[in-house]
Amino acid sequence: MNLTLQKAVAREEVLANLANFAYDPINYEWLRKLKIIDIFLNQLSEGTPTLCSFAVSGLCNLSLDQENKSYIIKNDGVALIRGCLSSPEESTVISAIVTLMFLVTPQSKADITGTEVVQQILVKANGDNPRIRNVAKIFLNDYCTPEQVLKAETMS
């Protein structure tokens, strides 16, 4: 295995481990101190599909904590996570939808349930993949008004 490939594999292993550490709230303070959220956010736009999948999974794990949620929202996380909705990877799309649900606050709801996002979610809700379809329907039913869904449908 050449050095470049070894580095790529090592990078994936490290990010996967960080995403797993993000699952346990006991690690949140350390992950914040080490700026791991920034690493995850960075990988959403600059990483490989595998790194992007690990990063959005890590963000999903972190996003129920209020401090992490605020940090992700303030650092353009919603827009970066929205970009993951077009991924061909099932796990990336599911994690992106769930993370967006976790990030909904009174201040972020308009951005997360905007017409462009709802249009993307509608495509997933009508898609062939049953896992993605089910999560997308939960998003539409639990976080969007019927008017938002109708507007997105008519603009498609």
N, C-alpha and C positions, 0 to 999 in steps of 0.2 A: 504494500500500500504506500503510495507516495505521500510526501509531507503535506501537500495541500488537502488531500482527501482525509488524512489523519486529523488535521486541524478542523475540518468541517464536521467530522464525526464527533470529535471532542466537544465542539461548540454545541452540537445538537444534544449530546449527553448532559452537558452542564445546564442548558436551558430547560431540558426535560426535568432534571432534578430540582431546579429552582421552581418550576411550575408545581411540582409535587410538594415542595416545602411550603408553597403559598396556600396549600390546602388547610394547613393547621394554624388557627389564629394565634397560637403561642409564638409563631415565627414572624408575625406581622411587623412588630417593632424593628426587628433586625433587618427584615426585607426593606423597610422604609429607610433605615439608616444607611444601608448599602446601595440605595438607589436602584433596586431591582425593578421597581415599577417603570423607571425610565428605560431600562434595558428591554423590558417587555414591549413598551410603547414603540421604541426604536425598531424592534424586529418586525412590527406590523407593516412597516413601510419599506424596510431595507433588507429584511431577511428572506431566506428561501421559503418555499411553501411549508416545509417541515418546521422551520424556526418560527414562522408565523403561527402555525397551529399550536406549538408549545406556548408561545407568548400569549395568545388570546386565551388559552386554557389557564395560564397563570393569572391573567387579569380577571378572568371569571372567578377564580378561587379567591382573589383579593377584594373583589368589588362589593361584597356585602358589608365590609367594615366601613363605617362612616368616613374616617380619615382617608382611607385608601380611595373610596368612592369620590370624595371631593378632589383629591389629587389627580385622579384619572380624568375627571371632567375638566378641571382647570388646565390640564396639559394636552388638550385637543384629543383626548382618548375616544370620545364619541365618534368623531370624524374618522379616526384611524380604524376603529372597530367596524364602523359602517363599511369600510373598504373590504373587510373580510367576508362580507355577505356574498360577494361574487366569487369566492374561492370555489374550486372544484372539489375540495376536500370536505367530506361530510362533517368530520369532527370540528373543523374550523368554523363552518357555517353555524353549526349547533351552538358551539361555545360563543360565537359572536352574538347570536340572537339572545341567548341567556344572559350574557354580560350586559347587553343593552337593557334588558329587563331589570337587572340588578342595579343599573345606574340611573334609573328613573327617579327623579326628585321633582318637587314642584318647579324648581328652576331649570332642570334639564329636560323635562317632559316634552316641551314644544319642539326641541331639537331632535330628540330621539323618536318622536312620533310624527315628524314632519312628512310631508307628501312624498318626498323622494325615498325616504326610508320605508314608508308604508308600501310604496310601489314595489320596492325590492322584496319586502316580506310577502306581499301578495303573490309574487312570482313563485316564491318558495312554498307558500301555502297551497298552490295549485300544481306543484311539481310532482315528479314520480317517486321521490325518496320519502317513504312514510315517516321516518324519524324527523327529517327536516320539516316535512309538511305538518306534523303534529306540533312541533315547537313553534313554528310560524303561526299556526292557528291560535295557540295560546297567547302569543304576543298580540295578535290582532284583537282577540276577544277580551283580553285582560288589560291592555294598555292603550288601546285606540278606541275612539268613539265611532259609532256607525257612520257619522258624517265624514270623519277622516278617511275611513275605508272607502266609502262611496266616492269621495273626491279623488282618491288615488286610482280607483278603478276607472273613473271617467277620463282621467288624464293619461291613462296607459295607452 
